Amino acid sequence: MNKQALSERDICTKIINPAIQKAGWDIQTQVREEYTFTDGRVIVRGNITTRGTKKRADYLLFYKANLPIAVIEAKDNKHNLGDGLQQGIEYAQILDIPFVYSSNGDGFIEHDMKQGTERELSLDEFPGPEELWNRYKGIKEIKQEQEEIITEPYYFAPKDKIPRYYQRIAINRTIEAISKGQERILLVMATGTGKTYVAFQIIWRLWKSRKARKILYLADRNILIDQTIQNDFAPLKKVMTKIENRTLDSSYEIYMSLYHQLAGEESIEIFREFSPDFFDLIIVDECHRGSARDNSRWRKILEYFDSAIQIGLTATPKEDRDVSNSSYFGEPIYIYSLKQGIDDGFLAPYKVIRVGLNKDLLGYRPEKGKLDKDGEEIEDREYNVIDFDRNLVIDERTQTVAKKISDYLKNTNRYDKTIVFCVDIEHAERMRQALINENSDLVAENPKYIMRITGDNPEGKAQLDNFIDEDSKYPAIVTTSKLMTTGVDCQTCKLIVLDNNINSMTEFKQIIGRGTRLKPEYGKEYFTIMDFRNASRLFSDPDFDGDPVQIYEPGEHVDDVTPPDVAHESAGEYLDNNSDKDQEKRKKIYVNGVEVIILTERVQYYDKDGKLITESLTDYSKKNILNHYATLDTFLNRWNGETRKQAIIDELAEEGVLLDALKDEVGKDIDDFDLICHIAYDKKPLTRQERANNVKKRGYLYKYSDMAQKVIEALLDKYMNQGVIDLDDTRILELRPFDEFGSPLNIVKAFGGRQQYLEAIKELEFELYA
């Protein structure tokens, strides 16, 4: 066998597959070829999106269905034996895989990720599944009883989803830690990455292995509990109950409860009706949250069931001088960040519209003797964005914000799900009214088009499920204060409006998390943040997507982790209600007759490095084209040498150069070639019609037969009208008007054969781009 003549795919099929089969690997159940583990980053420019390249390993080998153990990267035989190793190591780091192999068909190079060693193997020496598993067990010091828990399968049903790579890592690390006796575990996973599904698979495996027989799942909102029961936890419905009305039934195995439902009042702590050792496992969803009062309830429950394994789940671990998740649960056992989720293409990227109002930027000082709406003189001082809607209300400001939101939706889609975050409940109600007046036509069709959903309003809260429902048209726009900052799984939310003052990174992350879920089948591939209060400054804070760093140092007693005298930010409905009570304590000043206009507006995009870029689309595109092709000659050589021109366009798209978006600025009849030359190298662009006519004027066609001339003229017309790039794709000959010339075979014969046809097309492309 001449290995040098084999392609990479041939090396896999004819050499690597037989070698790993001979070693004992089952190709059907233990080997996944061309294993794709990301979806490719969504790239947004203007209103246009594309996908970046998906990450794909040549081979992923599984000891069990839930335990991948080795990556193999293959190269053709023109490469050295270890040329695929560095790529394989990169994939192994992402996938949490202990063994990496590279092969060019001559043998294998092995890299042991845990030991940091490498060795060369012949094709006959590739290790089998038991050998690798035993080596892994030895390195990790896994005992027999631990192995039984670690190898317990996932829940799986036909057509059901399977864990993504990062979910698998979170689940497996948790199971392995528990098998080794760790009793406090923290998982940090960005909003929208499936924490509840991860919790379900952890519960399933521990429950099936009988490591945990009685399990408690704690959350702080009814909607979180109900969504969990109906969706991810549905396979457990026969053994699961929701604790309600202070009723406890010890015959069940899985218990779902709200913190405060189980805690009860100070005089009646319901959880004490269970014995302290009743639960084997407790999972705390959104474990970062709680006011001082709620947090103490949360802690009382955990401290009472101290012997249980306790797992904290959060997207936003809280680490400050007053409270620390990590000091209770320990350092996170796994972190999957928002940036990683966006880079992998599992979360929606965002663009930010930063709107600066004159009174927000310059402040407002009432003229002397200015009266408020109650006829009282307004205190003579300068009011700023911190005051607006909290201490002082300017009617025109509310109207300007509502108009800007409405204008944006009118230019995109008025039924895009939108959440407007306001300072407090009263502000949310005024914003609802202002939005209604800007959208009276749609409100007349259905008064539920715009709703206020806050903790004090049962009519609004009753519409929460409809807002979440992807197929429900109403409500489309909701105003809120704190109720919807977290736990509301509205996967089709496309616009988040920030008209509240946010100083808490935890709250900011949670609000942004309302938009990060992808739903391409509903047209949701990115979301927009419209920021009126400069809250988006927090994107540049290192804490926004960094690892949690413990700041608070607890004292000797466990209680010190959350000092009882510290007033933390409240959560959920309590925050809305508390802000309402705070509102009663202070009297707001209402004023009108103040001119409020938009002074500045800036659109920023999420870059591939996770930063918000403020460059214009043209400048950004030019920079990225020049990163690939530093000079015009470099680009021309690549363009003329590339048979498939679309490959160049695809490569640039992965860097965020979206030519379709640029055409809106330059002109839609511009060829991609001209657009690139114009944007990057300042060359005057020619239209496609001008290029096609130039070819005809040069007399290039006359050297061909009549039939061939007609075919080339038709190709030029196709290019001129539709911008066909890959003219050498013979499938085009099956379309109109080429079918008038006969079959593709007859057309090719007019040029003397297939090879001559392809040479003629290559020459045509050269003439077009001369």
N, C-alpha and C positions, 0 to 999 in steps of 0.2 A: 504494500500500500504506500503510495506516494503522499505522505502527510503534508508536504509543502503545497500540494495542489488542492488541499481540502479547505473549505470555508470554516469559519468558526462554528457554524451550525452543524456542519459535517463532523467536526471534531467531537461535538457533544453527542451526536447520535451514534457515531460509529466507534468511538473510543471511550469517552467518559462514561456514558450510560452502561456499557458492558462491564466496565471496571467496578462501578459502584454496585451493580447488581451482583456481580461475583462476590463482593464483600459482604453481601447479605441484606442489602437495602431493597425493600419492596417498592418498585417504581410507581405502583398505583397508589399506595397509601402513605409512603414515607418520603417521597421525592416530589418536590414542586419545581418544575422547570420554568424559566422566565417568570419568576415570582415578582409581581408588581406590588409594592407596599405603600406607595403614596399615589395621590390623584393628580399631582402637578399643580403648582401654585396658580391661582386665578390672578391674571394681570389685568388691571383696569386702567384705561385712559379715556377720558371723556365719558361717554356712555357705552363704550365698546369693551368687550372682555375677550380674553383668550386664555388658554391653559399652557403653563410651562411643562417641561419634560417630567414624566413620572419616573420615580426611582424604581429600578428593577434589577434584581439579582439573577444571575444565570441559573443557580440552583439554591434551593433551601431544603435541607434535610431535617426530618422530624423523627425524634425518638418515639414520641407519642403525638397524637393530633394537636395537643396543646403545648408541646415541648419541642420547639425547633432547636437544633443543636449544632448545625454546621452550615456554612455558606461556601459555595464553590463558584469561583469566577473563571470562565473559560476564555482562551484566546486562540487564534489560529496558529499554525505551526511556524509561521514566520516570526512570531514573538518568542521571547525567552520564557522559560518555564514559570518564573515568578512575576511576570509582568502584570498579572491581574490581582496581585496580592494587596496592593495598597487600596485599590477600589473595594476589594472584599473586606478589608479591615474597616474601612469607612462604613460599609453596610452593616458589619457585625456590631460596631459601636451603636449604631442607630437601633438595630433590631435586638440588641442584648444577647448576642450569640457567642458561645465560648470558643468555637473552632472555625478557622478560615482556611480554605484551600485555593490554590491557583494551579491551572493546568493549561498546557498547550498541546496536549496529546502525547507527550513523551513520558509523563509521570505527574507527580503532584509536589507542590511545596506546601507544608502545613505551618500555620501560625496559631499557637495556643494563646488565646486572649487573656486567660487567667494567669498563666505562668510566664508569659512574655518570651516564649522560646519558638524557634523555627527548626524544621527538619525537612529533608528531601525524601520522597517516597517513590518507589516504582509503581507502575499501574497495578501490579498484583498486591501491593502492600497497603492499599487504601483501607482504613479501619472500618469495621462493621458497626451497626447501631449499639450493640451491647458493650463493645470495647469503648466507644466514645462515652456512653452513659456512665460506665464504671469509672472512667477517668474523671468525668465531671463530678461524680459523687465523691471520689477521693479528694479532689481539690476543695470541694465545698463542705466536706465532712458530713455528708448526709447519711443518716442511719436508716435501718430497715423500716422502723415505724414512721419515720419522717417521709420516706419514699412513698409509702402508701397514700399519704395525704397529698404530696406533691404531684403524683401521677394520676390523681382522680380527674376524670374527664370533665370538660365543660358541658353545660346544657346545650344540646343541639336538637333542632327539629327541622325536617325538610322545608326548604324555602325560607328558613329563618336566617337572620343575620349572624355572622361569625365575628369574633373580636378583631378589630384592627390591630396593627402591630403594637401600638402604644398601649391599647387596652389590655392586650395579652401580657405585656411587660408588667403593667400595674397589678394585674391579677396574680401572675406567677410570683412576682416578688413578695406580694402580700402573703400568699399561701406558703411560700418557702419560709418566710420570717416567722409565721405563726407555727409552722411545723417544728421550728427550732426553739420555740418557747417565748418569742417576743409577744408582749401583751398590749402594747400601745403603739399604734401605727398611724402615720399621717400620709395621705395621698393628695397631691396638688395637681389638679387638672383643669385647664382652661374651660370656661363656660362653653357648652356646646360640644364637648368632646366625649360625652357619654359616661359621666360619673355614675349615674344610676344603674346603667347597664353593667358597668364594672362591679358595682356593689352586688348586683344580682348574681353575677357569675362567681364572685367570692363566696357569697352565702350558699349558692347551690353546691359548690365543691366541698365546702366545710360541712354542710348539712348532709350531703350524700356520703361523705367519708366518716360521718358521725363524730367529727371533731367538735361540732357545735350542734346541739339538739334544740336548744331554746334560744331564739334570736330576737333582738329588739332593734327596730329601725326607727331613728328619731329624726324628725324634721320640724320646721317651725311654721309651716303653712299648710292649711288643708289641701290647697291645690297641688302641692308637692306630693303629699301622701296619696291623694286620689289618682293623680297621673301615674305615679309609681305602681300602684296596685293594678290599674287598668292596662298598663303597657308592659314595662320591662319585667315586673314581678308576676305577671299573669300565670306562668307555669306553676307557681306556688299557691294558687288560690285555694286549694283544698285544705292546706295546712296553715293558712294565713288569716289573721283577723286585724281589724282596726279598732283600737281602744277608743271608745266613745262613751259619753254620759257616765263616766266614772264606773263603767262596767268592765270587770276583768274576768276572763274565762281562761283558766290555766290548761285547758285541754288542747289548745292550739300550740303550734311550734314556732311560727313566725308572727311577731307582733309589730304593728305599725302604729306610731303614735306621734302626736305633737308634743313638744317639750312641756308646754304649760298644761296640756290635757292630762298628762301623766303626773306632773308635779302637783296639780291641784292648788289649793290655797295653803297659806302657812299653817292653818289649823288642821287641814285634811290633806296630807301628802299621800296621794293614791298609790304611788309606786311602792310604798311600804307595805302594801297588802301582799306583795310578792316577797319571798324570802330573799336575803341578800345574794344567795348563790343560785337563784332561779335561772338567770340568763347566762349562757356560755359566751355569747357574742353580742356586742352592741355596735351599731354603725350610726355615726352622727353625721347627717348631711348638713352642708353649709356650716361647718363647725366653727367658722370665724365669727358668727353673728351673735347678737344679744346685747341688750342694755345691761346695766349692773344688776337689775332685778332679774331679768330673764336669764342672764348668764349664771347667776347663782342657782337658779332652778336647774338649769342645764347641768351644772357641776354637782348639785346635790344628788341628781339621779346617777351620774357616773360614779360618784364616790360611794354611794350606797351599794351599787353593784360592782364593787371594786375588783372582785375576783374574775369578772368577765373580761374576755379579749375586747378591746375597744379600738375602733378604727374611725378616724376623722377624715371626712372628705371636704375639700374646699377648692374653689378656683382662686380664692384670694386669702391666703393665710395671713392672719393678723399678727403683726410684730411691731409693737411700739413700747413706749415706756410704761404703759399701764397693763397691757395684756399680751400674752404670747401663746400661740397654738403649739409651737414646737417645744416649749418648756413643759407642756402637759403630755402631748402625744409623741414627742421626740422629733428628730430631724425627719423631713419628708423621705419616705422610702423610694418615691419616684415623683418626678416633676415633668409635666407635659404642658408647655407654655402656649400662650396665645400666638406668639411669633412662630413657634414650631408648627402649630396647627394650621396657620395661614401658609407657611412655606410648603407644607405637605399637601395643601389643597383640600384639607378637611374642614377648614373654617373660612368664612367669607372675609376678604379684605375690605378695607373701608377707604372712602375718600372723605375729606373734611372740608366743609365750607365754613370759614371763619368770617362772621359778620360783625362789623364794628359800627355801633350806633353813636351818633354824635354825643348824646348825653352820657353814654357809658364811657366813652373815651375822654371826653372833656369835663365831665361832671355837670351838675345842675345847681345853680344858685338862684333862688327865687328873687325876682325884683322886689324892691322895698314895698312893703304893704300888700304883697301878694296873698290872696285869700285862698284857702282850700275849699272843697265843695260844700263843707259845712259852714262856710262863712267866717272861719277862724283864720287869723294871720299865721302864716307859715314861718317857723323859726328861720332866722337869717343865718344860714350856714351852707357849705357846699355838700351836696348829696352825691353819692357815687354809686357804682354798680352793686356794691354790697347793700346799700340802702334800698335800692329799687325793688318794689313788691314785697319787701319785708317791713320797712319803716315808712316808705313813701311810695305811693302809686301814681304813676303818670299814665293817664288813659291812652294818650297818643303812643306811648311806648308799647303798650300791649297791642294796640291796633297795628303798629308797624311790624311787630314780630309776626302777628297772625297773617298779615298780608304777604310778608316774605315767604312764610311757610306755604301759603296757598298758591302763590305765584310759582314756586318751585314745583309743586305737585301738578299744577296746570300744565307745566312744560314737560312733565315726565308722565306720571299716571296718577290721577286723582284718587284711585282706589288702592294705591300702595299703602300697606299697613304702616302707620306712623304713631310713634309715642313722643309726646311733648312733656318733658320733665320741668316742673315748675317749682317755685320756692316753697309754697305751702298749699294747703287745700283751697284757701280763698283765691289764691293766684290761679290755681288750676281751673277754678270755676269761671273766673274772669276770662281766662284764655279760651275756655270752651265757648263762651258767648262771642268773643271776638272772632274766632274761627267760623262759628255759625254764620255770622254776618258777612264774612268773606266768601262763604260757600252756600249761600241761601238756596241756590237752585237745586243742589243735591240734597240738602236738608229737607227741602219741600217734598222731594221724592221719598225720602226715608229719614225720619228724625233721629234714627240711630247712626247716621253717617258719622257724627261726632259725638263722643260721650266722655264724661269725666269718670274715671275709675279711681276712687280713693277709698281709704279705710272706713270713712264715715258714711258712705253712700251705697246703700244696698242695691239700688236700681243700677248703678254703674257696675258694681261688683258682679251683679247677675249677668252682665254682658262679657265678662272676662273670658269665659269659655268660647264665646262666639268670636272674640277678637283673636284668640289663639287658633281657632279652626281655620285651616288653610283654605277650605272651600266656602267659608262664610264671608260674604261681601261686607257685612256690617258687624260692628263698627269698623270704619277704616282709619279714623283718627281718634286717638284717646289722649286726654290730658291727665296728668297724675302728679303726685308729689313724691312719695316714697314707696307706695305699695308695689309698684311694678319694677323697682330697681333690681329685683332678683327673683329667681325661681319661676318666672313667667316664660314658658317655653313657646314663644311665638316665632316659629321658624321662618315665616314670610315677612317679618318686620324689615322694611327697607329704608326707613328714615327715622333717625333718632334726633330729636331736637333738645338741645341743652339750653334752657333759660332759667337755670338754677345755679346757685353758687356752690361749687364742689371743692372742698379742701381735703376730703378723705380719699386716699388712693384706693382703699377698699371699695368705697361707694362708686368711685369712678370706674373701676374695673367691672363692677357688677352691672352698671348702666351700659357700658360698651358691650358687655356680654349679651345684652338683649338683641343685638343685631348680628352676632357672629355665626349663626347657623346658616348653612348653605341649603338651598332648595331650588336647584336648577330647573326642575320640572315646572316650577311656578315662576320662573323668570328671576329667581333670587340668586345671583352669583356674587354680589357685593352689596354693601349698604352704605348709606350716606349719613354723616354726622353733621348737623347744622348747629354751630356753636355761637351763641350770642353773649356768653359770659367768660370767654377765654379759658374755659375748663380744659380745652384740648392742649393747653400748655403742659398738662400732666403726661402727655404722650412722651415728652422728652425727658421726663424724670427717670433716672436709672431704676427706680423701684417699680416702674410700670410693668416691665416684663423680666425683672431680674429674680434671682433666687431669694427666698425669704431669709432675712438675717435677723436672728434673735437680738432684740434690744433690751427688753425687760428681763431683769435678773431676779428670779424668785428667791424668797428667803427660805428659812428652814422648813416652814410648813407648806403643805400643798395648797392651802387656801391662798397663799401669797401670790399664786399665779394670776389670779384675778382679784385685785384689791376690792373689797366690798364697798369702799367709799368713793370709788371712781365712777363717774357717770359716762358710760360708753354710749356710742351712737345706738339708737334703738333699731329694731328690725321690723320689717313687714308692716302689718296693720298698726302696730304700736307706734311706729314712727309717724305715720299719718295722723293718728289720734293725738300723739304728743305734740306734734307741730300745731294741731288745731288748738290744744290747750295753751300752748305758748302764745298763740295768736290772740287769745282772750286777754292775756296779761298785758299786751302792748296794744296801743291804739294806733292804727295806721293813718297816715295823712293821705287824702285823695285829692289830686289836683288835675286840672285839664287846661287846655289852651297853651300847651307847651309844644313847640315844634320839635319833632323827633324824626331824623332822617338817617339813612344808611350812608356812612362816610367811607367805609372800606369794606371790601369783600375779596377774599382770597380762597382759592381752591387748592387743596393739598392732596397728594396721592400717597398711598402706602408703597414704599420702595421695596426692592428685593432684599435689602439689608434691614428691613423692619423699621425704617425711619420715614417720617413724613417729608416729602420733597415739595418745595415751593417753586421750582423752576417751571417755566412755561413748557407746554407739551413739545414745542419745537426745539427748545434748548435741551430738554431732557433727551429727546430722540437723537439730536446731533451728537451729544456726548457719548451715548451708548453705541451709535454707529461707528464713531471714531475709535472707540475702545476695541472694536472688532477689526476695523479696516482703517489704519492710521492715515493712509493716503488714498487719493483717487485711483492711482495705478494699482494699488493692492486690491481695491474693490473691483476695478474693471477686470483684472486678471482672474479673480474668483468668479465673477459673474459670467465672463466668457468661457471659462473652463468648466462651469457647473452645468451638467446636462439638465438637471432638474432644478429650475430656478426657484421653485416653491421651497426647496430646502433652505435657501438663503433667507427667504422671508420668515420661515418658521424659526430659524436660529435667532433672528433679530427680535421676533415676537417674544421669545423666552426671556429676553433682556428688557422687555417692556416697550419695545418699539412697535407700536401698533399703527401700521400704515393706513388702515381704513380711517382711524381717528384723525390722522394728519391730513388726509384728503379733504376733510371738511374745511380745513383752513386754506389749503392750496388750490384745490380744484379736483373734482371727481374724475375728469377724463385724463388725468395725468397717470402715466404708467408708473408702476412701482420703481422701476429703474430710474426714471427721471426724478421721482419724488425723493429717493435716497440721495441722488447726486445733487439735487437742489438743496435739501435740508442740510446735508453733511459737508458738501464741498462748494456750495454757493454757485452751482451751475444753473444757467437759465433752463427751465424745463420746457420740453416740447410736448404737445398733446399727442395722444395716440394717433389721431388723424394726421398730424403733421409728419410723424415718423413713417406711417404707412405710405403717405403720398411721396415722401422722399425716396422710398424704395422704388416705387413705380417710376418716378422721374429719372432715376439712374439707369433705366433700361435693363435692369437686372433680369426681368421676366423673359426677355426675348430669346434667351438661349435654350428655353424649354419648348417641348411640343405644346400644341394647342390645349390638349387635355391637362397637362401638367401646369400650364399657365393659369387655367381656370381654377385649378385646385389651390395654387399659391395665392391667387387673387381672393379666393374665398377665405383662405386662412388669414390674409391681411385684413379683410373685412371683419372677420371674427375677432381678431385682435383689436381692431379700431373701435368696435362697438361694445365688446364685452371684456376686453383686457385679458384675454387668454395668455397665460405666461408660458406654460409648457406646451409649445406647439408640436413637440415631437411625440406627444402622447397619441398613439395611433387610434385610441378609442374615439377621438374627435371625428374620425372619418365615418363613424356610424351615425352621426347627427346630420341634421339639415344644415346647409344645402348640399353636403357632400354625397348624400344618398342619391342625388340626381345624376351623379357621375358614374354610378355603379357601386359594386361592393368594394370594401376596403382593399381586397386583393387586387381588383382591377385597377383601382387608383394607384396603388403601389407599383403595379406593372408599368404604368404610364411613365414612371421615372426610371424604369429599367430594373426594378426589384427593391426589396426592403432596405438593403444597405444603401443603395443610391438615394432612396427616398429620405432616409435619416440624414444623409450627408447634405441633401438639398435643404432640409429643414434647419440644420445647423448653420448653413451658409445664410439662410433667410434671417435667422436670429442675429447673426453677425451684422448683416446689412441693416436690420432694424435698429440695432444699438450702436452703429458706427458713429 
